[in-house]
Amino acid sequence: MTNAHLKMDGLAKSYGSFIAVEEFSLDIAQGEFIAIMGPSGCGKTTTLRMLAGLETADRGQITLAGNRIDQLPVWERETPMVWQSLALFPFMTVRENVEFGLKMRGISGPERKRRVDDWLERLGISTYAERNVARLSGGQRQRVALARSLVLKPKVLLLDEPLSALDAHMAIKMQGELKTLQRELGITFVYVTHSHSEAFSLADRVVIMNGGRVEQIGSPQDIFLRPRSKFVAQFVGGISLLEGKVRGKEDGNRFLETRDGKVRLANCTGLSQGETVDLAIRADRISVTVTPGWGENEIACTLISEEFAGAVVNLHLETTSGHSLVAQVQQRELDQLDARTGARVYASWHPDDGFVLEEARQTRGAPKVRAA
Ligand SMILES: Nc1ncnc2c1ncn2[C@@H]1O[C@H](COP(=O)(O)OP(=O)(O)OP(=O)(O)O)[C@@H](O)[C@H]1O
């Protein structure tokens, strides 16, 4: 990205011989909302701490608005961090907490008061201004933590699982508030979270990390609909994978030979005859019937279990060759299906709905062309 507002280039951090972040590069535009996700210990917080200046990178550079900041101390970076624990001063009032950073920066009394009052008002916590933070609810404390960072007029706000201590109802409410605030202020947000729903509903782009490395960067739609690797497909969930060998072409479709029979694939640009690929199919694209002959790409399966997930039900299936598939159906479809656990069923999907995982092809030495 040319003219990146915040640019991270090859950031790396080890603790002794342990590599916490192997290589992290990302260009972020002004006002972009970036979410960083990945399993516990994959290096999300370490990346955020390097941005904040709380960790020194072993390698790599960080530039903000064209200026190198990776050598600057925390207080000169304009990249404050909001923590999971919020790290408020428990012995101070709300006002004192919000005012603290301004005091440290030597902002005059009247200016401090004006800015603090403004943020207390904007975040709806003016009524608690003189209350000790220890006597606030989780949601109120969260707002104090945000006010304390935003009052400093940061160029970038770093948020480390800021909603994880809130109950589900409050977390959803705060998600909406955060997004509105970020849009209004046009501040760049870098947001670490474990929650798929937070990342996918809030972010313009999501970064998926694994073992200190970036697995995929893309819009929520990209990541959800086109995971690049097995890891991302499994992390995002709801995707079935089948290994197959690329065979002949017919009407613009390719045949893939899997251990459960031949299937057709419409998105097949760049695939070569004989190549082994991982075919991915989203759960909501797989139909299930109790009799064969109803759909394309039909594979005989055993119904292993049903998992209720609110408005939909995930059906866990096993193919004859022992592969796992998951199909997502509506409750009324399940009622119509009338199949019990252990029953023989048939999974099918349209050739347009299968896609090939890009990373697996590259690992196996296929040319670097997008399959879709
Ligand atoms: N100061 C440290 N000394 C030694 N190892 C550390 C230190 N800080 C982090 N690590 C290790 O580096 C790895 C990455 O840690 P990090 O906190 O970045 O992970 P994370 O993805 O944020 O995990 P979580 O989701 O559990 O918060 C972990 O294995 C962690 O134990």
The ligand as a Tripos MOL2 file, in Angstrom:
@<TRIPOS>MOLECULE
LIG
   31    33     1     0     0
SMALL
NO_CHARGES

@<TRIPOS>ATOM
      1 N1          8.1690  -11.4200   28.4200 N.pl3     1 LIG1
      2 C1          8.1210  -12.6280   27.8860 C.ar      1 LIG1
      3 N2          9.0520  -13.5660   28.1530 N.ar      1 LIG1
      4 C2          9.0200  -14.8010   27.5990 C.ar      1 LIG1
      5 N3          8.0610  -15.2130   26.7450 N.ar      1 LIG1
      6 C3          7.0850  -14.3330   26.4550 C.ar      1 LIG1
      7 C4          7.0590  -12.9950   27.0050 C.ar      1 LIG1
      8 N4          5.9550  -12.3720   26.5110 N.ar      1 LIG1
      9 C5          5.3380  -13.2550   25.6990 C.ar      1 LIG1
     10 N5          6.0090  -14.4140   25.6630 N.ar      1 LIG1
     11 C6          5.6450  -15.6160   24.8920 C.3       1 LIG1
     12 O1          5.5150  -15.2360   23.5300 O.3       1 LIG1
     13 C7          4.4160  -15.9190   22.9290 C.3       1 LIG1
     14 C8          3.4780  -14.9170   22.3270 C.3       1 LIG1
     15 O2          2.8560  -14.2100   23.3950 O.3       1 LIG1
     16 P1          1.6940  -13.1800   23.1270 P.3       1 LIG1
     17 O3          1.2860  -12.5940   24.4540 O.co2     1 LIG1
     18 O4          2.0900  -12.2280   22.0720 O.co2     1 LIG1
     19 O5          0.5520  -14.1540   22.5650 O.3       1 LIG1
     20 P2         -0.9600  -13.8380   22.2470 P.3       1 LIG1
     21 O6         -1.1920  -14.2940   20.8530 O.co2     1 LIG1
     22 O7         -1.2880  -12.4190   22.5470 O.co2     1 LIG1
     23 O8         -1.6690  -14.8230   23.2570 O.3       1 LIG1
     24 P3         -3.0330  -14.6680   24.0880 P.3       1 LIG1
     25 O9         -4.1160  -14.7360   23.0600 O.co2     1 LIG1
     26 O10        -3.0200  -15.8690   24.9780 O.co2     1 LIG1
     27 O11        -2.9930  -13.3670   24.8140 O.co2     1 LIG1
     28 C9          3.7660  -16.7570   24.0140 C.3       1 LIG1
     29 O12         4.2120  -18.0850   23.8920 O.3       1 LIG1
     30 C10         4.2760  -16.1450   25.3020 C.3       1 LIG1
     31 O13         4.3950  -17.1050   26.3190 O.3       1 LIG1
@<TRIPOS>BOND
     1     1     2 1
     2     2     3 ar
     3     2     7 ar
     4     3     4 ar
     5     4     5 ar
     6     5     6 ar
     7     6     7 ar
     8     6    10 ar
     9     7     8 ar
    10     8     9 ar
    11     9    10 ar
    12    10    11 1
    13    11    12 1
    14    11    30 1
    15    12    13 1
    16    13    14 1
    17    13    28 1
    18    14    15 1
    19    15    16 1
    20    16    17 2
    21    16    18 1
    22    16    19 1
    23    19    20 1
    24    20    21 2
    25    20    22 1
    26    20    23 1
    27    23    24 1
    28    24    25 2
    29    24    26 1
    30    24    27 1
    31    28    29 1
    32    28    30 1
    33    30    31 1
@<TRIPOS>SUBSTRUCTURE
     1 LIG1         1 GROUP 0 **** ****
